[in-house]
């Protein structure tokens, strides 16, 4: 009986190791997939930048007027309009007439600039 008990214990141990390896493999694949998705999302966000020219800055109220090209992620044609800045500090360094690239998202009824940078 002792021999059978050891044999059974060895089989359970091998089975447990196999299951652990399978779980580890699945976890690694999930993590790798999440990393790839994050990289793709960042690349997509970079592609969603819209070109524009600053027409007016209202730093006190956290707003900027931009004459912009088509905003692809919002399916909006080019025009001149006022945008809310996500953070008033984003107005720092902006100047009237400056060419910019920016990303805007709908937040409720407001179009909010989540990222803005000087155009290169």
N, C-alpha and C positions, 0 to 999 in steps of 0.2 A: 504493500500500500504506500509505503513511503516513497518508493520510486515513482509511482503514478502521481502522487501529490507534487513532487518536484517537477515532473514533466508538465503537469497542468499549470503550475505556477510559472514555469518558463514560457509556456504558450500565452498566458495572460500578459506577462511582461513584454513579449514580442508584440502582441496585439496593442498594448498600451503605447509602446514606442511608435508603432506604425500610425496610430491615430494622432499622436502628438506631432509626428512629422507631417502628416496630412494637414493638420490644423495650422502648423507653422507655414507650410507652403501656401495655403489659402490666405493667411494673414499677410504674407509678403506680397502676394499678387494684388490684394486689395490696397495695400499701402502704395505699391508701385502705380496702380491705376489712379489713385487719388493724387499722387504727385504729377502724373501726366495730365490729369484733368486741370490741376491748378496752373500748370505751365500753359496749357491751351487757353485757359481763361485769361491769364495775364496777357498773352499774345493777342487775344481777341480784344481786350480792353485797349491795348495800344493801337489797334487798327481802328477803333471807334472814335479816335480823336478827330475833331472837326476843326478846320482852318477858319480863322476869322481875324477881324481887325477891331481893336478896342475903340469905341466911339465916345464913351463917357464912363466915368468911375464915380460911384457913390459909396466910398469906403465906410462912412458913418453908418449907413443902412445895409451894408454888405451886398451891394448890387453893382452890376456892371452891364453896360450896353455894348453889344457886339454885333457888327455886321458879319454874318457867317455864311459859309457854304452849307450845302445840304447836311442835315444831322441824320445820318443813316440809321442809328439805333432808335430814333423816334419817328422815322419816316417823315421828316419835315424838310421842306424846300429851303433854299437859302433866303435870308431876309435880315433885317436889322431888328433886334429886340433886346429887352432887358431880362437879365438872368439874376437869380439869387445866388450868392456864393455860399457854399457849404460852411465856410469859415471866413469871417471877415479878414483874417490875416492873409487870405489869398489875394487880396487887393494890393498887398505890399509888393512893390516892384513893377506893378502894371503902370502903363502910361498911355494917354490918348494917342491914337495913331499906331500903336504897337501891334505887330502881327503876332497872333497867338494860336495855339492849338489847345483845345479843351474837350472835356467829356461832360456831358450833361445827362441827368436822369430825372424822371418825373418823381416827385415826392408829394403825394396828394395832388393838389391843383397847381403846385409850383414846379417850374423847371429849375433844377439846382445844379450848378457847376460843381462837380465832385473833384475835378482835376483841371488845372490850367497851367500852361507853360509857354514861354517865349518860343515862337517859331524859329527854326534854324534856317 
